[in-house]
Amino acid sequence: MVLPVFILFALFSILFLVDKREQRVKSILAFLLFVWLALAFIAAFRPNEMADRENYLLFWNELGEERFEIGFTLLTELIRCLNNDFYFYFFCCAALSIALKITAICRMTSLIWGALLIYVAYIFVLHDMIQMRCAIASGLLLHAVYYIVRRNFKKFFLIGCIAFLFHYSAILVFPLWFLNTTRPQKKIYITLILVAYVFSISGVYLTNLLQYIPIEGLLNIFLRSQGTIGDNADIFNAVQLCRLVICFFLFFRAEKIYARNKFSIVLMKIYAISLAVLPLFADLQIVAYRVSQLYQVVEIVLIPMLLYSFRGMELIKRFCVIVIGLSFLLMTVFVFEHLK
């Protein structure tokens, strides 16, 4: 499955370099439908040895002890009524999560080729090919961000509730409503990241707060993971450091970027929170990575906005976005080994 992902990444990169216009969905709708189906098929026919595949196979065949959230369970039963084939199950789940992300991209940015190349490089593999429930929740999170900026609480709350029914970690969508969407508040969010690293380096973590969350699914994760405390997450890995540089630069140019895209400031803040979560919960890897990765879905829309950071050097800026995407993809394949 490495080759199809690299081919799509190369295709989106070429389009991003060649087509310098801001894309209009109507003019590329047929191509987006092709991309949606292609990604869904890739996710459906993932290699047998990929992480989490066996768990979902057991769940589908009602053999394992794993019990998933009610939303995902109901979706599974609905798919079972349509077709009892396991690959059809994978295809439907992937088609839903991928559709959520592609439609969110189209709603929030006109830099569609750039968003797709960043998406394919990391989030597609990690979420849509591996963490199927989180993939749906993260796609819904992007739509929730849309309604945060539009200040439509009813739709935001509804989407947050649906996301929670697919993955309990999506409860973290709800506090995002209180983010200021017009003022960057750079000092607050940069300080948040720096303080999180100071705490982590000093051996101070927020892990113990998890036991006070009154949600059985999250509590079970905490209890099952107690044995991993002490085996800390790597808060200085190359991808994390790359994201820190990107985040700080985006905040530095926040006003310029906001003038071109009204979603940028809230996306930057969520991105900063995702980077702070890793060191704050570093002593409990599963929580640190899962929460950080849930919020990091915003980078598929945010990173291409580097193009708006300053005028001129259009080709260089586009090439930088591609290099960032390529570095994520290479880490996904050769370091994290998410893609077999």
N, C-alpha and C positions, 0 to 999 in steps of 0.2 A: 504493500500500500504506500510505500515511500514515493515511488515514481509518480502515481497520479497526483499526489499532493504537490510535489515539486513542479509538475507540469502546470497545474492550475496557478501556483504561485508565480511561475515564470510568465504565464499568460496575463495575469493581473498586473504584474510589474511592467510588462511591455505596454499594455494599455495605459497604465498610469504615466509612463514616460511620453508616449506618443500623443495620446488624447489629452491635451492640456485644457480643454474646456471643462466647465463644471457640468457634470452629467445630469440630464433630465430623465427621470424614471421612464416616462412614456416612450422615449426614443430607444431605450435599451431593455424594455420589458421582456421581449422574447429571449434575449441573451440571459437575463437574470433568472428566468424560468429554467433555462438549460443548466445554469450554474447550480440552482437549487436542487434539481434532480440529480446532477452529477455528484454533488456533495452528499446527498442522501444515500445514493448507491454505494459510494466509497465507505460511508459510515456503516451501512448495513452489512457489507461484506468484509468487515475488518478481520484481521488475522485472528485465529483461534487463541493465540497466546497473549493477546492484549489484555491489560488489566481490567478487572470488573466484568469482563464478558461472561465468565463462568457463573458469577453471582446472578446475573440477569437470566442466564440460561436456566439455572435452577429455579429461579423465581417464576419464570414462564412455565416451566414444567411442574410447578408446585411441589418441588422436592426439597428445597433448602429451608433453613430456619429463618432466613432473612425476611423481615417484614418492612415493606416500604410505606411511604406516606399515602394517605387515602386518595389524593388526586392522581398519583401515578398508578395506584392499584386499580382505580376505576378506569383509567385510560387503558391499562393492560387488559381488563375484562372486555372493554369495548372492542379492542383490536381482536381479541380472541373470538368474539362473535362474528367478525368479518372473515377471518382466516386464521387457521391454527398453525400456520408456518412460522417458525422462529425468525427467519430472515425478513418476512413481512412485518413482524413485530419490530425488529430493529429499524427497518426502513421507515415505518410510520412514526416512531419516536424521533428519529433523526430528521425526518421531513418537517415535523412540527417545530423542533428546536431551531433548525436552520432557517425555516421560514420566519420565525420570530426575529431572528437576528438580521436577516436580510431586509425585512420590512422596517425594522428599527433604523438600520443604516439609511435606508431611503427617506425616512421621515426626518432624520436629524442632520444629514450632511449631503452635500452635492459632490463630495470627493469619494464617489462610490468605489472606483478602482483601488484607490489607496486603502480604504476601509477593508475591502475584500482581501487584499494581499496581507494586511496585518492579521485579519481574522483567520485565514487559512494557515498562517505561519505558526499559530500557537493555540488559540482558544478553540478552534474547530477540532483539533486533535484531542486536546485535554478534555473538553466538555462533550462535544457531540459524538466523539468516537469512544469515549471512556466513561465519563460521569454523566450518564444520560439524564438523570433527574435534575442534577445541577444545571445541565445544558438548557433545559426548559425554563428553570427558575432564572438563570442569568439572562436569557432572552427576554423574559418578562421584566426583569430589572431595567433593561434598556428602555422599554416602553414606559415604565414607571417614571424614569428620568424625564421623558418627553412631557408627561403630565405634571411633573414638578415645575418645569419651566413655564408651562401653560397655566399653572396654578389651578388645576382642576382636581380638587381633592377627591371627589367621588370616584372618578376613573382611576386615579392613583391608588386609592385604598382598595378598590376592587381588584386591580392587577396585583397589588401586593398580597392580598389574601389568596388569590389563585396561585401565585408563586410559592407561597408558604405551604399550600396543599401538595405541591410537588417536591419541595425540599425545605425542611425545617429551618435551615440556615437563612432562608429568604425572609425570616423575621427581621433581618438586618436591613431590609428595604425600607421599613417604616420610618426609622429616624432620619432618613435622607430628606424627608419632606421639609425639615426645618433648616436645610441649607439655604443660605442666601445665594440667589442665582444671578445677581447683577454686580456684586462687589467681590473682587478676588480675595480680599483679606489675606494677602500673601504671608504676612508675618505669622499669623495664627497657624496656618497649615504647614509652613516650612518649620516653624518651631515644634509643631506636633511630631513631625518626623524625627527631628533632631533629638527631642526629649525621649521619644520611644527608643532610639538607639542608645542614648545615655543610660536609660533604665535597664535595657537588655544587657549592655556591657557590664553594668553594675550588678547583674543578677537579680533584678527586680522585674517581675512579670505580673500580668493581670489574670493568669490562668485560674487562680482559686475563685475568682468571681463567677466562673461558669457554673459552679455547683448550686448557685442561688437562682439560676434561670429555671422557672417552673414549667419546662417543656420536656417531656419524657425522652423524646428523640435526641435532643441535645445533651441531656444528662447522661444518657446511655453512651453516647460518643465519648463524653468526658470520662466516665467510669471505665470503659473499655480501653481507654488510652492512657490510663494512669501509669502503666508500665513503661510508657515511652518517655515519661518526664525524665529529664537529664540528658536525653539524646536530642539535643537542640537542633532546631531548624537552622540552616546556613543563611544568616542574614547578610552575608557579604559575598554571596554568589554573583557571578558575572551578570546574569540577567537582572537581578535585583539592583545592582549598582548602575546598570544601564538605564533602568527605569527611574532611578533616583535622579540621574542627570537629566533625563527627558522631562521629568516632573518639575524640577527646579527651573529649567529653561522655559517651559510653558508658563509657569507662574510669572517669570521675569517679563514675558511678553504678553501677559494676559489681556491687557487692554486692547492691544492691536488685534489679537485673535478674536476677542469678544465682539469687536466691531464687524467681523465677518461672519460669526456664527454665535447665536444667542445661547446655545447649549454648552458652550465651551467652559464657562466658569464652574458650573455645577459638575461637569465631567472632571475637571481638574481637581476639585475638592474630593470627589469620590476616589479618584486615582491616588491622591495623597493619603487618604485614609487607608486604602488598600496596602500602601507601602509601609505605613506605620503599624498596621496590624501584625505583620510578620515578626518584627522584633518584640512587640508587646506580649505576644503569645508564643515566643520562640521555644519555650521549654515543653510545649505540647504541639508537636509537628502537625498532626492531623487538623487541629483547629487553626493553627497559624496559616497553613497553606490553603485550606478550604475556604476560609473567610476572605483571605487576601485574594484568592483566585476568583471568588464570586464577584467582588468589587472590580477586579481588573478587567472584566468584560468591557468596561467603558473605553479601554485603550484602542479598541478596533475603530471607534469613531474619533477618538481624541488625537492619536498620534499623527494621522495625516494632516491635522490642522497646523502642524509645524510649517506648512506652506504659507500660512497667514501671519507668521511671526515677524516677518520683515519683507520689504519690497526687493525685487531684483533677484538675480541668481536662481531663476525658476528651475532650471535643469538640475542644479546642485542640490536644491532643497528636495526635489523629487527623488533624486538618487539617494539622499540621506534617509528618507523614509523607507526606500527599498532595502538599504543596508540594514536598517533596524529590523525590518521584517525578516530578512535573510538570517540575521544573527539569532533571532527568536526561533526560526525554523531549524537551523543547525543545532541549536541547543536542545530543541524538542526531540530531534532524531538521534543525535550522537551523545548527548550528555545525560539528559533525563530519560532517554530511550522510551518515550511514550509511544512512538510509532515504530512498529516492527517491519 
